[in-house]
Amino acid sequence: MSSFDEKVKSVLGGPLVAKAVAILQVNLGYACNMSCKHCHLSAGPGRKEMMSRETIEAVLGVLRRERIGTLDITGGAPELHPELRNLVREARRIGARVIVRTNLTVLEEPACRDLPEFFRDHRVDVIASMPGDTGASVSLVRGRGAFSKSLRVLKILNDRGYGTNGLQLHLVYNPPGAALAPLQMDIEKEFRKTLRTRHGIAFNSLYVFPNMALGRFRNFLLRTAQLDSYMSMVREAFNPATLEGLMCRDLVSVRWDGALFDCDYNQSLDLFVDSACPRHINGFDTGRLSRRRIVTGEHCFVCAAGQGGT
């Protein structure tokens, strides 16, 4: 039993278990136009992993059969997958709410410039990673020029009705470096003021996620000899109130190869769903997955630290 499991048991009286499968999160692959310093999957231009058409059809089959309400599409940069548009069309035809997670800059790639209109036409919810509200803060994580690209794309999304006319545009903030995230209320207020007054940009809400000590961010912590202190900090900041709302409790994550996980973070560690459940999309069983024991590790302290990943 990990020390995280022991913490959970002391609060809940038993292990962390799922409550439902309300969201099917699908990672289309690790290819990305960027190599962000905080990426827990180490996604980037050199990654070749990509979900096959057969696996995408299996995902759609689960949506049809199980009537899961939300399809959450992520990557890498999911916009780079040639089947993204077909997946969105079919999921919307089935009746699922569709979320696409974006780094924004990819929407300036020639093959992706139609996507703001496509997302609008299919009423896709957009969740955009935005690691800062200034050029300096974004460049630190994503490199020079990323902030100006992000602003241009946000303005395009606003012009298409996102954040301004009923279509949902949410931002995601990760703190720079080995620090806990500030209060969501405070950082959202700051972002809203800066983006509106300086750049004329609107959004619906902002989510705060701490940096997961996996992938490229873990390598950064190791290089800078901060891994032990970072993990000690998040352990000490454990907040029992976060356990009720942890995303793993109503979500199943599907990797590009169809393997099933409790969350996108567990993918990078090959921590598959509990062995009492099917571990591939082809054997998807909502009944068993809805009451499964969540597979945890020391990295789970990050999600349960402070205000958690809200």
N, C-alpha and C positions, 0 to 999 in steps of 0.2 A: 504494500500500500504506500503510495507517495504521500509526502507531507501535505499536498493539496487535498488528496482524498481524506486525510485525517481531519483537516480543517472543515471540509464539507460535512463529514460525519458528526463533528462536534456541533455543527449548526443545524443540520437537517435530521440527524439521527440515523442516517444511512447514506448510501452513495448518491451521486448526482444522476438523475434519470430524466429522460425526455418527457415532455408533456403532450406533444403532438407532432405532426409533420405538416406545418402550415406553409413552409417555404421549401422549394427545391432549388438549391443553389448549384449552378453548373459552371464549372471552370473549363472554358473552351480551349485552353492551352496557355503555355508560358511565353509565347512569342510576344514581344512588346517593342515599341519604338523607342523606349527609354530604359535606363538602368538605374532606377531610383535607389538611393542609399538605404532607405528603410524597408525595402521590399523583402517580405518574409519568404517568398518563393524564388528569389533571385531571377526574376523574369528579365528578359532583355532581347535585343535584336538577334542574338545568336541561338536562342532556344528554338528547337524544332518540334517540341511536343504539341500536338494538335488533335482535337477530338474528331473522330471519323464520322462520316455520314451515317453509318450504321448505328453508332452510339447515340448520335443526335436523334435518330428515329426511335431508339429505345427510350430516350428522355421524353419525347413527345407521346410515346405510348403510355408511359407512366402518368403524364398529365391527363391524358384522355381517360384512362382507366380509374385513376385514384382521385381525380378532381381536386388536386392540390391547388390552392388558390393563387399562389405567387411563384413565378419563375424569376430567379435572381441570377443574372448572367454576368460572369466575371472572367478574369484572366490573371496574368498578362494583360494585354489589350484585346478584349474580345472583338473589337471592331475589325481586327486584322483577319479574323476567320471568314473564309469565303461563304460559309453557310449561315452566318449570323442573321441575315435578312430573312431567310427561309424559316429559321427557328423562331424568330419574332412573329412573323406572319402566322405560322401555324399555331403557336402558343396563344396568340390573341384570338384566333378563330375558335380555338377550344374554349376560350373564356377566361384564361388566366391573366392576372395582372403581371406585367413584365417590367422588370428593373434591369437597366444596363449600367454597369459600373465603368467609369471612364477616367482616364488621366487627362482628358481635355485636349492635350497637344496632338494626340493621334488623329483627331478630327480635322486637322489641317493636312493630313496625308492625302495625296490625290485620290486614292481609292476609297477614301472615307468621307469626302466632302459633301456627299449627298445625305449623310446620315442624320444631321439635324432635322432635315425635312422628313426623312423616313421615320425617325422617332416621333416627330410631331404627328404625322399621318396615322401612326399606329398607337398613339397615346402611351408611349413608353415613359416610365419614370426614369429620370437620369440622376445617378448619384456620382458626383464628380470629386475626385481627390484634389485637394487644394492645400498643400502643406504650408501655406503662409499667405498673408495679405500684402506683402511687399516683394519687390523684385529680389532683394537680398535674401530673404528667408526662403523663397522658392528656389533660387539658384543654388543655395546651399545643399538642397536635397536633389534637385533635378538638373542642375547645370544652367549655364548662361542662356538666356533667351526663352526659357520655359515659361516665365511669368507673363511676358508679353503675348506669347502664343495662347496661354490659358485665358487671358483677358479677351483676346479677339474671339475665341470660341464661345466664351460666356456671353459676349454681346450678341453673337449669332443666335445662340440658344434663347436669349431674351427676346430677340426679334421674332423668333418662331413661336413665342408664347410661353416659354419656360420661365418660371418664376415671376411671370408678369400677367399671364392670361389663362390661368387654370391648369397648366401643365406643370408637373412637379420637377423641380430642380433642387437637389440637396447637395451640400458640400460636406466633405470629410476632411477633418484636420488631424494631422499627426504632429506631436511636438517635435522640435528639433533635438537630436541627440538623446542622451540617456537621462531623460527627465520624465516625471509624471505629467500628464496633461493638465492644463488649467481647467477651471470649472467651465462646463459647456456654456452656461449662461453668459459668462464674462467674455469668452472668446467669440461667441456668436455675435454679441453686441459690437465688439471691436471690428469683426469682419464686415458686418452689415454697414457700419458707419464708414469704414474705409472704402469698401467697394462701391457704395452708393455715391458718396460725396466726391471721391477722386476719379471714379471710372464710370459712374452711371449704371452700375450692374446690380441686379436684384436676384435674390434666391429665396427659397421657401424656408429652409432651416439648415442648421449646421450640426453635424455629428462629430464627436471627439473620440478618437481611438488611440490608445497608447501604442507605442511601437513594440511589436512582438519580437522577442529575442531569438529569432530564427532567421535562416537564410542570410541575406546580405547584411542585415542589421546586426545579427549575431557576430558575423565576421568583423564588423566595425567594432563591436564591444570587445572582442578578443584582441584585436590589433591595438586598441587603446587601453587595454587592461582594466576595462570597466564592467565586464560581465558579472563578476561576483558581487560588486557593489550595486549594480542595477537590479539583480535578482533579489538581493537582500532588501533593497528599497521597496520593491513591489510586494514581497512577502510581508513586510512590516505594515504595508498599506492595505492589506487584505480587508475587504469590507463585506461582511455577511449579507448586507442588503442587496448586493449585486447578483447573488446566486439566482434569485427568482427570474431575472430578466436576461440571463446569459443566452446568446443567440443559438447555442448548440441545443437548447431545450425544445425548440420548435422548428428546427431546420435540419435538413440532410444535405451534405455537400457531395457533389459528383465530380470526380476528377476527370481530366481529358480522356483517360482510358476506360472510364465507366466505373471505376472503383468508388466505393462509398465511404464517407468520413463524417464525423460529427461536426467538423468545421473546416474551413479553408486552411487554417493553421496546421491542423493535424496532417494535412496532405504532405507538408514538407518533411514530416517525421515518419511517414508511412504508418501512422496510427489509425488503422482501419476501424470501422464501427465494430461494436462488440461481437464476439464470435457466435453469439446466439442468434444473430441476424444475418441475412444475406449480405454479402460484401461487394456486390456488383449490381449495376442498374438492371441487368437482365433478370435478376431474381428479386426485384424490389417488392417488399412486403410492408405496406403501411402499418398494419396491425402490430407487427413485431417491432418495427422501427419507432413507432409512437410511444412505446413503453421501454425502450432499450436503456441499458446502463451507459452513461456517457464515458468514453475513454479519455482519461485525463493524464496530465503530466505536470512537471514543475512549471512549464510555460503558461499553464492556465492561471497562475497567480497574476499574470499581466492583465488578463481580462477582468479579474476580480479586485483589482487595486483601485483604491480611491473611489471615484464615481463609476469606474468600470468603463467598458466600451459602450457608450450610450448613443 
